[in-house]
């Protein structure tokens, strides 16, 4: 049940302009009917795309093309990297806005900043044709029932922030389209030695569904700026050093985001990818970053919550009261800068913030920076809290975990690991509860409290990452957090922790409110922006000669974005086909290499059962076996798929063909140089639409296959609806009626 915003003018189209690809064709100036223009042929375009997108250095490309006969054999018009760069620079339209370079003066020293125009960045994302049919233009309220009692939250436009901000905007500018701007910043190291770091800032917009934004390959994020990364070694006083770094950060972002101050209120006409023009208001909505970045943005001291006024000694409590920090009081303190330094420092201390000179969010419209700080699943839960559960002696149990495509095996245990990544923490969480079941604790401590604490935190972790939440499931989220707090003292008794006064643990108390405010956690997960470092910083830096690197990095990135934009244009006019992994596998190999021992018998039984599904009297098992013996296969080989994917479909009903929600592998045994690798068959939970009508059952997937189209009419009667794909599954015993009362899991055999 979808309830639209009351004022139907919100997000409405004004008029229609030129579609994105049509406008691109105009700038392309292609007078000939050549899809690959300005490249002479498909071969030349493929070589250019490979050279620019696969990390090949300019020197390596020039050396390759210098080999006698290579350019002639491939019919290339360019003979070296410089000639290719000239075609890209002058022949292709701009993919994304060009970089600007300015100097910011802080504490009497000038610092270089390279950045995109923020409005042009927003236009680029908003006008991308790949996102057009998925964009949200107005806030909505979603319910799971017609009585509108069970409120649903998923994408950003279903949260309270968009609805409330639209009401504020409509007081002076009714009918506007809000573009929520999501900013993320994170310093990253680009060298293993010499400690060279880059400080990128990324931007995306909340109009794009989270299923698309969460995939870096879709290009829903754009590099907004490279901030100056300086150690300020000439400032020896630690307090002055920290304050200068904070002022530099805010001065740079103030310069980059300055256009939002006026355009956020007045708005401007902006075209989506289909050419539809709307009066848009780009507004800073949320900030994505880890705890140090959150403190840097808000100006809050270390150890405190960047969102609320909870006392530092109460961050480990689940009952301590708290309130969102008072923005009005903070802005009044910042305004005291005009009264002198001493008054400014005292006012900021009284307001609970550091004395930052003109933070970038100070004059942005409709912005409350303390509300804009979003939860961080990667650093707060995976790398923050889960590591505190790894003190028990559980290494020996890791050795006995069975192999699975989706679970990483830690053969040496997990308590000895250092520098654990978020991905490794996620893998540990998949089996952590299972391996602590039945563990014996020292001093006769109650293992039940350990199970309850681990279960509570893991349940909270996975519930927090649901793609959609209702008010009822949010209550379950809070209940699981309460379960952890009720039993967390077991870790103090075990000597793993001395207390739980952790800002990351306290942040979990804000999760429910933030989901209702901005939508689900995958709207603002730092895990996605961490992946962007590879595309926007590390690959860029590796392509330079490490001297005056930012000039080279920005030029390299501009060329790469031009190639990506041209690739989208070409794909718009071309199609791609898909094929099975193995086109023809014999039945004998299915039995021997894939472990499908009874494949012939079970497929014959399935065909017989499907052909007699509408019989008035159901077939008995013995009769089914007799009839199955008369089934003869008109084929000797079958097309086999080694993986089946389940695609993600969000609550709005749009599906993205490249968003894989989950997958199941079924690979055959294979011979290596020294040994025989056994077949790998994933375990999965399936829904069976048989009698009884619907129930879940667990099984091992050995084969995923399809039948030859010519064989289908020979095996099935014309009235039978034949599936396009089949799977050979070895079932486990049925689930028990209830899970184990101690840990909430089912045991299978």
Buried (B, 14 or more C-beta within 10 A) or exposed (E): EEEEBEBEEBBBBEEEBEBBBEBBBEEBEBEEEEBBBBBBBEBBBEBBBEBBEEEBBBEEBBEBBEEEEEBEEEEBEBBBBEBBBEBBEEBBBEBBBEBBEEEBEBEEBEBBBBBBBBBBBBBBBBBBBBBBEBBBBBBBBBBBEEEEEBBBBBBBBBBBBBBEBBBEBBEEEEBBBBBBBBBBBBBBBBEEEEEEEBBBBBBBBBBBBBBBBBBBEBBBBBBBBBBBBBEBEEBEEEEEBBBBBBBBBBBBBBBBBBBBBEBBBEBBEBBBBBBBBBBBBBBBBBBBBBBEBBBBBBBBEEEBBBBBBBEBEBBBBBEEEBEBBBBEBBBEBBEBBEEEEEEBBBBBEEBBBBBBBEBBBBBBBBBBBBBBBBBBBBBBBBBBBBBBBBEBEBBEBBEEBEEBBEBEBBEEBBEEBEEBEBEBBBBBBBBBBEBBBEEEBEEEEEBEBBBBBBBBBBBBBBBBBBBBBBBEBBEBBBEBBBBBBEBBEBBEBBEEBEEBBBBBBBBBBBBBBBBBBBBBBBBBBBBBBBBBBEBBBBBBBBBBEEEEBBBBBBBBBBBBBBBBBBBBBBEEEEEEEEEBBBEEBEBEBBBBBBBBBEBBEBBBBBBBBBBBBEEEEEBEEEEBBEBBEEBEBEBEBBBBBBBBBEEBBBBBEEEBEEBEEEEBBBBBBEEEEEEEEEBBBBBBEBEBEEEEEEEEBBBBBBBBBBBBEEEBEEBBEEEBEEEEEBBBBBEBEEBEEEEEEEBBEEEEE
